[in-house]
Amino acid sequence: HLACLAVLFTGTSAVALAVAAVAYVARAFGVTAGFHRLLAHGSFKANRGTQFGLALLGSLATQGGPLWWVSHHRDHHRYS
């Protein structure tokens, strides 16, 4: 995380900020739609390719793998 401070010395560009924003939204979508709605709650059905894509996006958010995340989320609902 300290490496992020390098932006104070190197600067940034509009393209870099746009890439960061798109990556953030994609990862957030992977966690909310993929891990939470699809895998943990089964709120909708999707083909295997879409399931894999959403699981990959969620995994890129570095919040644990799909099985770990779903397991802990279901425990959360069990005890809350």
C-alpha positions as CSV (number, residue, x, y, z in Angstrom):
1,H,0.0,0.0,0.0
2,L,2.9,2.3,0.5
3,A,3.7,2.1,-3.2
4,C,0.5,4.0,-3.9
5,L,2.3,7.1,-2.4
6,A,4.5,7.0,-5.5
7,V,1.7,8.8,-7.3
8,L,2.8,12.0,-5.5
9,F,6.1,11.8,-7.3
10,T,5.2,10.3,-10.6
11,G,1.8,11.8,-11.3
12,T,-1.1,10.1,-12.9
13,S,-3.1,10.4,-16.1
14,A,-6.7,10.4,-17.1
15,V,-6.2,6.9,-18.7
16,A,-4.7,5.5,-15.5
17,L,-7.6,6.9,-13.4
18,A,-10.2,5.5,-15.9
19,V,-8.6,2.1,-15.8
20,A,-8.6,2.1,-12.0
21,A,-12.3,3.1,-12.0
22,V,-13.3,0.4,-14.5
23,A,-11.3,-2.2,-12.6
24,Y,-12.9,-1.2,-9.3
25,V,-16.4,-1.4,-10.7
26,A,-15.7,-4.7,-12.4
27,R,-14.4,-6.3,-9.1
28,A,-17.3,-4.8,-7.1
29,F,-19.7,-6.3,-9.6
30,G,-18.0,-9.7,-9.3
31,V,-18.4,-9.7,-5.5
32,T,-21.9,-8.4,-5.4
33,A,-23.5,-10.1,-8.4
34,G,-21.2,-13.2,-8.5
35,F,-20.2,-14.1,-5.0
36,H,-23.2,-12.6,-3.1
37,R,-26.3,-12.9,-5.4
38,L,-25.4,-15.9,-7.6
39,L,-23.2,-18.2,-5.5
40,A,-24.3,-17.4,-1.9
41,H,-28.0,-16.8,-2.4
42,G,-28.8,-18.3,-5.9
43,S,-30.8,-15.2,-6.8
44,F,-30.5,-15.9,-10.5
45,K,-29.3,-18.6,-12.9
46,A,-26.4,-18.3,-15.3
47,N,-24.5,-20.6,-17.6
48,R,-21.1,-21.9,-16.7
49,G,-19.2,-19.3,-18.6
50,T,-21.0,-16.5,-16.9
51,Q,-20.6,-18.2,-13.5
52,F,-16.8,-18.5,-14.1
53,G,-16.5,-14.9,-15.3
54,L,-18.3,-13.5,-12.3
55,A,-16.3,-15.8,-9.9
56,L,-13.1,-14.6,-11.6
57,L,-14.1,-10.9,-11.2
58,G,-14.9,-11.6,-7.6
59,S,-11.7,-13.3,-7.0
60,L,-9.8,-10.4,-8.4
61,A,-11.1,-8.3,-5.6
62,T,-8.9,-10.4,-3.3
63,Q,-11.6,-11.1,-0.7
64,G,-11.0,-14.8,-0.8
65,G,-12.0,-17.4,-3.2
66,P,-15.6,-18.2,-4.1
67,L,-16.0,-21.2,-1.8
68,W,-14.4,-19.3,1.1
69,W,-16.5,-16.2,0.6
70,V,-19.8,-18.1,0.2
71,S,-19.1,-20.2,3.2
72,H,-18.4,-17.2,5.4
73,H,-21.3,-15.3,4.1
74,R,-23.7,-18.1,4.8
75,D,-22.3,-18.3,8.4
76,H,-22.9,-14.6,8.6
77,H,-26.6,-15.1,7.8
78,R,-26.8,-18.1,10.1
79,Y,-25.7,-16.1,13.1
80,S,-27.0,-12.6,12.4
